[in-house]
C-alpha cells in the first residue's frame, strides 16, 4: 500500500470512530491521533514511513472504543512515527535501523551526529481506570429518551460512567513522588538492555499520551520555584533521570505555611542506576504542564556531561531544553519562556 493511501485509510477510520463517539462524549484515545501529522509524513519518500503506515492501516481496523487494549500495538507504532516525524522536521535526518532476525536493535540512527546517535523509542498510554470499557454502550445510549441521555452525560462528566478521558487515571494519584515512581516503573517494565547494546543509544520517551494530576505543574528543572510565595518544587523529569535515592520531593503547597515535602526518592534516577548503564541519554517528547503534556516540546538528560562530546551540539539542536552542563540542581531550561532555575 502506498503511504498516502494508508494515511487516508487511517484518517478515515479515526474520523468514523469520532462520529460514533460524538453522541456520548469526547474520546481521549481518538484525539491522540493527529490527522495532519499522518498526512504530512505520508509525503516523505522513505521505506520506513511506508512500512509503518501500512502497519497502522492494518491495525486501525481492529481498534474499538470499547477496549483500550486494542490500542496498545497501534499507539506503539504511531508514537514511534511521531518521533521520526519530529526528528525529520528538525532536519536531523533519522534513518531506521534495519531489523534483524533474533536480534534486538534500536529504532533509529542519526548518522549526521559525530559520533552517531542511536535512538530507542518507547511510547506510553495513560493508566487505565478500572476494568470497564471506556465507552458507554452506544447502542443502548442511542435508543434512550432525551432525559436518559442527559443523565448518562452527567455520569460521564462526573466520572461515574467510564468513557473517554474519564476512563484513564492520571499518573501517581495526585502525588509528585508517585508520579516519579509511576514513570520509573513504566521505563523499567519496557526496558530491554539488548536494544541499548550499540554505543550512544538514547532512550526516547514519547510521553504525549500520558496524563498528570492537575495540581502537578511541572518543570524540567531539578528544583524550581512555584506560585507567588516562591516555594520550591521538584522537577519530575529531572528527578526521574538524575535524582538520588533519599532526596526530598517538593510539591506546590496548597496554602501558605503548609509543608510541601511530599516524600523522598525511593531509588536513584534512571541515569544514575547501573542496571541502565547503557542508556546514553533520556530524550523526552512532550513537556509536562499541569495535567497535560504539550504536543511540542522536547529535551534531554545526559548520563554524564562531557564538554568534549561531539554529539552534544546535535542534541541541543534537537531539544528545546537540556542539561545546564553539570547535572546539578542548577539545571536550567534552554528556552527562556520556560524560566530558569
TAKALIN-V93826 format. One line per field, one symbol per residue. ss: DSSP state (H for helix, E for strand, - for the rest). psi: psi as a letter, one per 20 degrees, with the letter a starting at -180 (. if undefined). burial: # if it has 24 or more other C-alpha atoms within 12 Angstrom, else .. Layout:
ss->???
psi->???
burial->???
//
This chain:
ss->--HHHHHHHHHHHHHHHHHHH------HHHH---HHHHHHH-----HHHHHHHHHHHHHH---E--EHHHHHHHHHHHHHHHHHHHHHH-----EE---E--E----EEE------EEEEEEE---EE---------HHHHHH--HHHHHHHHHHHHH-----HHHHEE-EHHH-HHHHHHHHHHHHHH---HHHH----EEEEEE-----E----------EEEE----EEEE-HHHHHHH-----EEE----------EEEE-----HHH-HHH--EEEEEEEEEEE--EEEEEEEEEEE---------HHHHHHH--E--------------HHH---
psi->pqgggggggggggghghhghihifrqpgghihooghgghghiipnphgggghhgghhhhhiiqqiiphhiighghggghghggghghghikjmqpppppqpkppqrgrpniiqorqpqppppppqrppoajqqjpqohggghirrghhghgghhhghijippqchiiqpqpjkiphghgghggghggghjpohhikiqqlpqoooojhiqqqqhinorqiqgprqqrhilqqqpoggghhgjrqpiqqoprpqhrpippjojaqphqqqgijphhkiiohrpppopppnmirpphqpqrqpqgppoiioiighghhhhqiqaqiijlaijpqqhphiiaq.
burial->..##.######.##..##.##.########.###..######.#...##########.##..######..##################...######.......######..#..#############....######..#..........##..#....############.###########.##...#.#.##.#.##############.############.....#############..#######......#.####.######...##############.###.##########......##.###.########.###.####.....##
//
